């Protein structure tokens, strides 16, 4: 089953920008674009080194029950400019209907300008399974045990 992600544009969003789309046939993530308010479209949003901003996509989405959208960085922005996402992967739950904002950060050494229409993140649609959590007196033993944070090797 191919999930249908229904999209509507926020008031004031630029309708000429495309909806999220897969740029190649094998792409896992659909690129989403910066859809800046009209008063910011000319100059963009400047991310100085170390600064972060919620960049509007101009969209709201309806995700079918049993799915989520994971918001992931675009590797080119990270590699070339040090610009990535703060909360990655971010999760958009199926019951969220608010504006889709992309929380970006500049980890580079130079200011970076996000311009209207820039591809700023990838949206990966994934199935979700909810678990039951229960209290227990003990847990089963494993070879790894309580080892974490690099306990299985360097880094």
Secondary structure as GFF3:
##gff-version 3
##sequence-region A 1 155
A	DSSP	beta_strand	6	9	.	.	.	ID=ss1
A	DSSP	beta_strand	30	33	.	.	.	ID=ss2
A	DSSP	three_ten_helix	38	40	.	.	.	ID=ss3
A	DSSP	beta_strand	45	47	.	.	.	ID=ss4
A	DSSP	beta_strand	52	56	.	.	.	ID=ss5
A	DSSP	beta_strand	59	62	.	.	.	ID=ss6
A	DSSP	beta_strand	67	72	.	.	.	ID=ss7
A	DSSP	alpha_helix	75	81	.	.	.	ID=ss8
A	DSSP	beta_strand	83	85	.	.	.	ID=ss9
A	DSSP	beta_strand	90	92	.	.	.	ID=ss10
A	DSSP	beta_strand	101	106	.	.	.	ID=ss11
A	DSSP	beta_strand	112	114	.	.	.	ID=ss12
A	DSSP	beta_strand	119	127	.	.	.	ID=ss13
###
